[in-house]
C-alpha cells in the first residue's frame, strides 16, 4: 500500500512538472487576424437557420432525381456553362430537396461557397434583410481573401455597397480552379416582392463578372415577377429547369413511393400487423399508380402519404 501511494504521488508530481514546463514555454495568443475580426463582426448579423446544414431538410432518395442531379454536377464542372441555373416548379415538386441534396454533396467535395434556404418556418429566414451578411460570413469561412480586401466584407461596408461590395471582394479573392456554387432556395417566400426583384437582379447582373469561377443555383416557384427579372438578362446568363408532371417525374415518384413503403411493409410483416390477404401484395402496382396520379408531380404529397401510412 505504501509503495502504491508513493507511486501515485510520483506520477502526480511528474504531471505537475510537465504542466508547469508546458505552461512556461507556451506563447501568449497573438492578436486576432483580419479574417477573424470580420467573422466576429458578421457573426451576430448572419442568419444561421438558412444554412444548408442548419436543420434537417428533406433530401432526394438515392435512387431518384438522378437525371437532374447528374445535369447539375456537369453544369458545375463546366467553366463555360451558364453561370446561373434556375430550378422552378410548383409547391411540393421537390425544389428544396434537390437544392439540399446538391448542397450536401458539394459541401462534402469542398465546392459549396455559400447557401441560403429561405423559409416561412423561421422568422429571420423569411426576409432578405440579412442576406448579404449571411452570405458574406459563409464566404469568409470558405474562401481565401487577401487581407486588403477583407474590409469590403465588414458590416458597415456591406450596408453601404450591398451585393456589389461582396462581388468586389470576390474578384480580389483567390478562387479555386474548379467552379464553386452559391445556392439560393425559396426566394419567393420572402415577404417583400420588391426586395426579391432587387436581390435577384443584383445576382444575375453580377454573374458574368466572376467568369465562371462562382456559379449560382436558384430554386423557387415560377412567380411572374421573378420570371420578368430573368427575362431582362441575356440567355447566356441563366438556364431554366422546370419541374413538372412529366413521364420522368412520375417514374421518380413511383420509385420514391416503392422504396419508401418497402420498410413499412417489412415492419408490419415482421410484427404481423398487416392483413394476411395483403402480405404478398402490398402495395400493389394499381395502388402505386393511383398515388402517382394523385401526387401530380408533388413529392410533398407522396412524402405525406408515406408518413401517414407508416
Order of alpha helices (4+ residues) and beta strands (2+ residues): alpha-alpha-alpha-beta-alpha-beta-alpha-alpha-alpha-beta-alpha-beta-alpha-beta-alpha-alpha-alpha
